[in-house]
Amino acid sequence: MFGKDAGIPEGDSRQTSILAQGCRFEGTVQATGTFRIEGEFKGTIGTPETLVIGKTGVVHASVKVQNAVIAGQLYGDITAENKIELQSGSRVEGDITTKRLVIDEGVFFEGRCSMGGGRKTGSEGQATPRNAQAKPAAPAGNPAGK
């Protein structure tokens, strides 16, 4: 009666954890599957396959997930392995790191965004633009500029 549900294996990505509207929670959450927030959360969120912040959700957290769908408010940095979707009416104040980003019209975003894999860096540690062309080296015995 109160045992584990035989239909959903432990750690299955179809699991959904919910922090309902009217609930407040402060701390660290490690979840599998989907974690949906409709209430208020403060702390750290890590490892869910998908984080969903509903329209009534307010999150003050550092977030590391696979995917995120944000319709409410997020205050803090978010890193998503695959994709972040900012839905119309959402508010994000913090830095975003992801491979893919979708921003609907009517989103408030204040922060920095980093997308894609790390680019190769030049000799000074500066990122080299993907479309930049290398400058040819000066011929031997001919100092550059002469």
Backbone bond lengths (Angstrom), bond angles and torsions (degrees), N, CA, C in turn:
res aa  C-N    CA-C-N  psi(-1)  N-CA   C-N-CA  omega(-1)  CA-C   N-CA-C  phi
1 M - - - 1.447 - - 1.521 111.28 -
2 F 1.350 116.43 -47.93 1.465 119.46 -179.09 1.523 111.84 -107.37
3 G 1.333 117.63 12.28 1.463 121.75 179.44 1.514 110.95 -76.46
4 K 1.314 114.50 -176.55 1.466 119.90 178.78 1.520 110.21 -68.68
5 D 1.315 116.34 148.53 1.454 122.07 176.48 1.517 107.74 -72.44
6 A 1.335 116.65 119.52 1.456 121.39 -177.62 1.523 111.85 -68.72
7 G 1.328 118.61 -18.74 1.455 122.46 -177.08 1.512 114.29 -78.58
8 I 1.318 118.56 -19.13 1.465 121.52 -178.13 1.518 108.80 -124.86
9 P 1.339 117.32 110.06 1.459 119.44 178.66 1.522 111.58 -63.90
10 E 1.320 115.49 151.55 1.467 120.22 179.28 1.525 109.54 -60.63
11 G 1.341 117.48 134.27 1.459 122.65 179.97 1.510 113.38 82.28
12 D 1.316 118.66 5.96 1.461 122.03 179.76 1.519 109.86 -66.87
13 S 1.342 116.63 138.60 1.464 120.60 -176.53 1.527 112.53 -71.70
14 R 1.333 118.69 -6.73 1.462 120.72 178.71 1.533 111.66 -84.06
15 Q 1.308 117.97 -3.48 1.456 120.89 178.54 1.521 109.76 -71.14
16 T 1.342 115.78 141.99 1.457 120.78 176.53 1.512 109.30 -127.58
17 S 1.320 116.14 127.16 1.462 122.52 174.24 1.521 106.68 -107.05
18 I 1.338 116.84 138.49 1.463 120.74 -174.61 1.525 110.62 -128.96
19 L 1.337 114.96 133.00 1.457 122.21 167.79 1.524 104.30 -107.28
20 A 1.316 116.89 102.41 1.467 122.68 -169.79 1.525 112.64 -74.01
21 Q 1.340 114.00 161.00 1.461 121.07 176.47 1.526 108.42 -57.65
22 G 1.324 116.10 137.05 1.461 121.26 -178.23 1.515 112.99 93.92
23 C 1.341 118.16 -13.95 1.464 122.45 178.31 1.524 109.90 -93.15
24 R 1.325 115.45 145.23 1.462 121.75 174.72 1.515 107.64 -126.13
25 F 1.341 114.88 138.22 1.459 119.63 179.92 1.512 108.57 -142.25
26 E 1.344 116.00 139.59 1.452 121.63 177.52 1.510 108.16 -130.78
27 G 1.343 116.80 127.60 1.457 120.48 179.74 1.510 111.78 151.80
28 T 1.336 115.19 -151.48 1.454 122.36 -179.02 1.520 108.78 -117.43
29 V 1.326 116.32 132.56 1.460 121.34 178.37 1.523 108.77 -118.55
30 Q 1.323 115.76 127.80 1.461 123.53 170.37 1.519 104.54 -118.42
31 A 1.320 117.25 116.37 1.462 120.32 -175.65 1.522 110.14 -133.28
32 T 1.344 115.03 158.29 1.457 120.21 171.73 1.519 107.60 -111.46
33 G 1.303 116.97 161.31 1.461 119.86 -179.31 1.514 111.06 73.89
34 T 1.331 115.72 -136.28 1.459 122.27 -178.05 1.522 110.18 -105.96
35 F 1.322 116.31 136.91 1.460 121.78 174.68 1.520 106.66 -117.74
36 R 1.331 116.89 116.05 1.463 122.53 -177.61 1.513 109.35 -109.58
37 I 1.349 116.06 130.00 1.461 121.41 -179.22 1.522 108.79 -118.23
38 E 1.314 115.71 118.51 1.468 122.60 174.47 1.534 109.82 -113.64
39 G 1.333 116.44 -13.21 1.460 122.30 179.72 1.517 111.20 -100.78
40 E 1.349 115.78 -144.40 1.463 121.46 -179.38 1.519 109.91 -115.72
41 F 1.334 115.91 133.48 1.458 121.64 -179.13 1.516 109.31 -134.00
42 K 1.344 115.45 139.27 1.471 121.25 176.56 1.513 107.43 -136.38
43 G 1.345 116.82 125.92 1.462 119.50 178.46 1.511 112.83 147.41
44 T 1.351 115.46 -130.47 1.459 122.77 -176.94 1.518 109.23 -132.59
45 I 1.332 115.98 135.39 1.457 121.58 177.80 1.515 107.12 -121.56
46 G 1.332 115.72 128.38 1.452 118.94 -179.97 1.509 113.71 -139.47
47 T 1.272 115.43 146.84 1.455 129.60 169.84 1.523 120.26 68.46
48 P 1.329 123.11 4.86 1.464 115.81 174.77 1.524 110.58 -67.59
49 E 1.329 114.97 151.58 1.458 118.87 175.77 1.526 109.01 -63.64
50 T 1.343 116.47 -45.20 1.462 120.92 179.08 1.526 109.88 -136.74
51 L 1.333 115.39 132.18 1.459 121.10 172.45 1.520 106.73 -105.99
52 V 1.334 115.98 129.01 1.455 121.29 175.90 1.516 107.34 -119.85
53 I 1.332 116.87 120.63 1.456 121.74 173.79 1.518 105.44 -106.03
54 G 1.342 116.06 108.07 1.456 121.39 -177.79 1.519 112.07 -70.07
55 K 1.319 116.54 173.29 1.474 121.94 -177.82 1.519 113.06 -56.50
56 T 1.330 118.32 -31.14 1.465 121.33 -179.86 1.523 112.41 -93.84
57 G 1.331 117.63 -0.81 1.462 121.58 -177.72 1.516 113.00 -78.83
58 V 1.341 115.46 137.92 1.463 122.55 176.19 1.525 106.44 -129.87
59 V 1.335 116.03 118.73 1.458 121.05 -174.74 1.518 109.73 -124.91
60 H 1.336 115.50 127.07 1.468 123.25 172.26 1.528 104.53 -115.00
61 A 1.340 116.77 94.40 1.460 117.68 -171.92 1.516 112.17 -160.02
62 S 1.314 113.54 162.07 1.450 122.70 166.58 1.526 104.95 -95.21
63 V 1.336 116.80 127.28 1.456 120.55 -170.30 1.521 111.19 -124.16
64 K 1.345 116.24 133.56 1.470 122.72 174.31 1.520 106.77 -133.89
65 V 1.356 115.93 113.57 1.468 121.84 -174.74 1.527 110.14 -142.45
66 Q 1.326 116.26 176.33 1.460 121.54 172.53 1.531 110.13 -82.18
67 N 1.353 116.19 -48.44 1.465 123.68 -178.31 1.520 108.84 -139.73
68 A 1.323 116.62 153.63 1.461 120.32 177.30 1.522 110.02 -142.71
69 V 1.333 114.60 139.92 1.457 122.04 173.39 1.521 105.38 -124.53
70 I 1.330 116.60 117.85 1.463 120.45 -174.75 1.524 109.62 -118.22
71 A 1.338 114.99 118.48 1.463 121.27 176.00 1.525 109.70 -115.09
72 G 1.338 117.04 -17.38 1.460 122.71 -179.31 1.517 111.65 -101.84
73 Q 1.341 115.87 -134.28 1.459 121.31 -174.92 1.525 110.82 -119.89
74 L 1.328 116.00 134.61 1.460 122.48 175.90 1.515 108.61 -130.25
75 Y 1.328 115.92 124.02 1.460 123.28 176.58 1.524 106.46 -118.10
76 G 1.325 116.66 103.28 1.459 121.46 -178.14 1.506 109.85 144.20
77 D 1.320 115.72 168.88 1.456 120.95 -178.11 1.524 110.60 -79.29
78 I 1.336 115.44 145.77 1.454 120.85 179.06 1.521 109.74 -132.28
79 T 1.336 115.44 132.77 1.449 122.92 174.78 1.515 107.16 -121.10
80 A 1.327 116.02 123.40 1.461 121.26 177.59 1.522 108.33 -123.38
81 E 1.303 116.26 125.72 1.455 122.42 -178.61 1.528 111.83 -57.41
82 N 1.344 117.48 -40.14 1.465 120.71 -175.29 1.524 114.06 -110.25
83 K 1.338 117.53 -64.22 1.459 120.00 -168.25 1.526 112.10 -149.75
84 I 1.343 115.38 145.11 1.462 122.82 171.84 1.518 107.21 -125.08
85 E 1.327 115.59 132.33 1.465 121.38 176.88 1.520 108.29 -119.06
86 L 1.340 116.21 121.33 1.458 122.05 177.15 1.522 107.17 -103.42
87 Q 1.327 115.90 110.96 1.459 120.56 -176.15 1.520 111.38 -86.37
88 S 1.330 115.60 157.32 1.453 122.74 -178.71 1.528 110.66 -51.24
89 G 1.338 116.34 131.80 1.459 121.70 179.70 1.516 113.86 91.23
90 S 1.339 118.05 -6.19 1.466 119.90 -179.97 1.526 110.97 -78.85
91 R 1.335 115.04 161.55 1.463 122.25 179.73 1.524 107.97 -135.09
92 V 1.331 116.38 123.66 1.457 121.50 178.58 1.522 108.03 -128.53
93 E 1.326 115.15 123.05 1.463 122.07 175.49 1.516 107.31 -122.25
94 G 1.319 116.19 98.09 1.455 121.95 -178.26 1.512 109.11 159.47
95 D 1.306 116.05 175.11 1.455 121.36 -177.33 1.526 110.57 -86.59
96 I 1.332 115.26 143.83 1.457 122.86 -179.56 1.519 108.65 -115.69
97 T 1.340 116.54 133.18 1.450 122.36 173.20 1.522 107.15 -129.97
98 T 1.327 116.78 120.55 1.463 121.20 -178.12 1.513 110.24 -163.98
99 K 1.332 116.41 167.13 1.462 120.49 175.18 1.523 110.71 -84.28
100 R 1.343 117.04 -39.77 1.466 121.48 -178.35 1.522 109.22 -128.42
101 L 1.337 115.89 139.61 1.455 121.57 -179.10 1.519 109.48 -134.55
102 V 1.344 115.90 130.16 1.456 122.05 176.27 1.521 106.93 -119.04
103 I 1.344 116.66 124.98 1.462 121.21 179.75 1.517 108.73 -124.12
104 D 1.330 116.43 115.83 1.461 121.22 176.59 1.522 109.94 -77.21
105 E 1.322 116.11 164.71 1.451 121.55 174.59 1.526 108.76 -66.37
106 G 1.328 117.19 143.10 1.459 121.43 177.36 1.519 114.30 88.63
107 V 1.321 117.65 18.32 1.464 122.91 178.41 1.523 109.08 -95.45
108 F 1.357 116.82 140.85 1.461 121.35 171.84 1.515 106.63 -103.82
109 F 1.348 116.79 121.58 1.464 121.76 178.71 1.510 108.89 -133.42
110 E 1.329 116.51 124.31 1.461 123.31 177.98 1.519 106.84 -128.52
111 G 1.317 116.63 110.12 1.458 120.09 -179.74 1.510 109.92 158.91
112 R 1.322 115.69 -166.85 1.455 121.80 178.21 1.527 108.81 -109.50
113 C 1.316 115.21 153.04 1.453 120.64 179.21 1.519 109.01 -127.64
114 S 1.330 116.25 132.22 1.447 122.07 176.41 1.527 107.38 -124.50
115 M 1.325 115.83 124.33 1.467 120.47 -177.50 1.519 110.57 -125.85
116 G 1.307 116.08 154.33 1.454 122.33 176.49 1.504 111.88 82.95
117 G 1.323 114.70 173.61 1.458 120.41 177.90 1.508 110.03 -73.76
118 G 1.313 116.28 167.58 1.454 119.97 178.81 1.514 110.55 -63.53
119 R 1.313 117.15 132.36 1.454 121.46 178.15 1.510 108.90 -85.79
120 K 1.341 115.48 154.85 1.457 120.31 177.39 1.514 108.89 -64.96
121 T 1.313 115.92 145.25 1.457 119.35 -179.16 1.516 110.26 -107.30
122 G 1.319 114.82 150.99 1.457 121.55 178.20 1.514 110.27 -77.74
123 S 1.336 117.11 -174.38 1.456 121.62 -176.30 1.522 112.41 -64.94
124 E 1.332 118.26 -24.25 1.459 120.49 -179.93 1.525 111.99 -92.54
125 G 1.357 117.22 4.98 1.457 119.33 -179.65 1.518 112.75 84.52
126 Q 1.339 117.27 4.77 1.458 121.85 179.42 1.515 108.62 -83.37
127 A 1.323 117.18 144.34 1.461 120.64 176.70 1.517 109.25 -65.81
128 T 1.319 115.83 137.05 1.449 121.51 177.83 1.515 108.52 -95.99
129 P 1.328 119.04 121.06 1.458 120.19 178.33 1.521 110.31 -58.59
130 R 1.351 116.10 144.34 1.461 120.66 -177.32 1.519 112.25 -62.03
131 N 1.332 118.65 -30.04 1.456 120.45 -177.33 1.532 112.53 -96.70
132 A 1.328 118.34 6.43 1.467 121.11 179.89 1.518 109.27 -75.00
133 Q 1.314 116.64 144.29 1.448 120.75 178.45 1.511 108.55 -106.05
134 A 1.306 114.18 139.88 1.460 119.12 -179.86 1.522 109.05 -69.06
135 K 1.341 116.69 142.72 1.464 121.68 176.57 1.518 107.77 -81.07
136 P 1.337 117.46 136.83 1.465 119.24 179.25 1.527 109.93 -66.26
137 A 1.311 115.62 146.93 1.461 121.04 179.15 1.530 108.87 -73.57
138 A 1.328 116.45 149.99 1.476 121.16 177.74 1.531 108.24 -68.19
139 P 1.325 118.22 141.33 1.458 121.29 177.46 1.527 111.06 -60.29
140 A 1.341 116.53 150.64 1.459 121.59 179.97 1.521 109.42 -58.98
141 G 1.296 116.65 138.15 1.464 121.12 178.01 1.523 112.61 79.35
142 N 1.308 119.66 -0.62 1.460 123.01 179.85 1.516 107.96 -123.07
143 P 1.326 118.61 94.76 1.459 120.23 -178.64 1.534 110.59 -56.56
144 A 1.280 115.35 145.31 1.467 120.63 -178.85 1.512 110.09 -57.40
145 G 1.323 116.60 136.03 1.468 121.11 176.06 1.509 113.92 87.57
146 K 1.350 120.33 1.43 1.466 120.96 -178.83 1.484 110.44 -121.90
